[in-house]
Amino acid sequence: MISFRAVCRLALVAISLLLVSGPAFPAGADEAKARELLDRTDDLHRGTSSHGTITMHVKTARYERRLTMEIWSRGEEASLVVIQAPPKEAGTATLMVGEDIWNYLPKVDRTMKVPASMRSGTWMGSHFTNDDLVKESRMADDYTFAITATPETDPQKHWVIECIPKPDAAVVWGRVVVRIRASDELPVQVTYWDEKGALKRTMTFEDVRTIGGRTLPARMRLVPTDKPDEFTEVTYDALEFDVSIPESTFTLQALKR
């Protein structure tokens, strides 16, 4: 599914701890709380399996489009996304298994594997990249993280967690910052920074409601810093968790069907 695999981790342990003010956590408690919040953020739209529909709204300087898609996923290992509307693009599909991505184009009845050289290219004309789809990782595992603000010290009553990647982590960003509101411990914003310290894009989480038995943000909006008038917005219209999905769903044969 497009849960969109791209949510985060955070860091700068030594410096971050110097920035924290207010009541101190007991030894080890801040790390445990940060890990709990990051894991919760990572797993918002995940289950052992899931099935649902989403709407993706893309606005750029050149065009604006809306796509309705059906999505299937199996944990973090495999996902299938099929466009249902508009009719002229119906049947176009993306299959992700591990680190591999294939696209199916029904107009020419052709399946193409996305080469490594094109992983930084846009997916479905959105502001998400092919790498965003397959660089599945867990924030608490791939980044060194620390709480830099708590609901007691942050004016917006948020937890703020910062991460920088571990030396051997296969991640794109030089720094990621997650803001999580205290009232329900759901994410409200994730910012992504490059290795030079420049803010590259911002993801916001909105429209909290119950979907598939879970309370979660139903809408996510990604805005590139250098193009603030552009965005990609993903809305979960329906979502079921821990459903039975045939193994054959995540195959090249199913991609064509």
Secondary structure, 3 states (H helix, E strand, C coil): CCCCCCCCCECCHHHHHHHCCCCCCCCCHHHHHHHHHHHHHHCCCCCCCEEEEEEEEEECCCCEEEEEEEEEEECCCEEEEEEEECHHHCCCEEEEECCEEEEEECCCCEEEECCHHHCCCECCCCCCEHHHHHCCCCHHHHEEEEEEECCCCCCCCEEEEEEEECCCCCCCCCEEEEEEECCCCCEEEEEEECCCCCEEEEEEEEEEEEECCEEEEEEEEEEECCCCCCEEEEEEEEEEECCCCCHHHHCHHHHHC
